[in-house]
Amino acid sequence: MHKAGFVNIVGNPNVGKSSLMNQLVGEKISIATFKSQTTRHRIMGIVNTPDMQIVFSDTPGVLKPNYKLQESMLQFSESALQDADVLLYMTDVVEKGDKNMEFLQKVQKMRTPVIVLINKIDLTTQRELEKLVETWHSLLPQAEIIPMSVTNRFNVDVVMKRICDLLPDSPPYFDKDQLTDKPARFFVTEIIREKILLYYDKEIPYSVEVSVEQFKETDNNIHINAVIFVERESQKGIIIGAQGKALKKVSTAARKDLERFFGKSIYLETFVKVDKDWRNSDAELRTFGYQLD
């Protein structure tokens, strides 16, 4: 028999969801930085073996929305509760268990298998961890609980084994050679956005969206034109930097990652444009691929 299913990773921002997803899939599918709200979309990574297909989903961190972009991000997280065959609810040893109770109450009502992953256990003591496990047993009595450390790869294999045990019998949902549900252009925008998250401070990374205007591929190379959108003229100046040095640094780092990702020589041109208040514009958010009611 062939097994297949959707394994969706949910939880609050910055608990390690994207890092776990990349380890489980074995490829860098999701942006993983130290900053919260890094993931904005629901991103699928597909693991195939001859008798199994696991469709992992990384989702944005659960938060109370302050603008329309965050409303769309919350929708991606909530949609992951509806089609999961196995739900991985990720937390860590730092955050309080009752954070975002509204979302947690939806998880409590689920009938599909739920595994609570308590990440970053290397940052706590055995006694504190035992207390945390008790807390999560009371919050989600139906769930299994697995303490882990994604950074140290501790118990990642245990999580994978439990997922394999819980997968339902099913034919594959995607072609067996498919790694993700996202097109190549999506990963270009994510890799550029990751560099902006790493290199700029404060509000700048959260005011930025990236769009690919040209993606021309040959056997040996790819020519990419990408536009970095910001909300204000002052942000445009910060992104470009003195004599264009900041933008050049981002572009160079992104190009190196893109060459690794695609296995080809990359010619990358980046431009910066102002698109006022794009985070609250239905039309702009749809253009950037966000789902809205």
Secondary structure, DSSP 8 states (H G I E B T S, - for coil): --EEEEEEEEESTTSSHHHHHHHHHTS--S---SSTT---S-EEEEEEETTEEEEEEE-------SSHHHHHHHHHHHHHHHS-SEEEEEEESSS-TTTTHHHHHHHHT--S-EEEEEE-GGGS-HHHHHHHHHHHHHH-TTSEEEE-BTTTTBTHHHHHHHHHHH--B---SS-TT--BSS-HHHHHHHHHHHHHHHH--TTGGGG-EEEEEEEEE-SSEEEEEEEEEESSHHHHHHHH-GGGHHHHHHHHHHHHHHHHHHTSEEEEEEEEEE-TTGGG-HHHHHHTT----
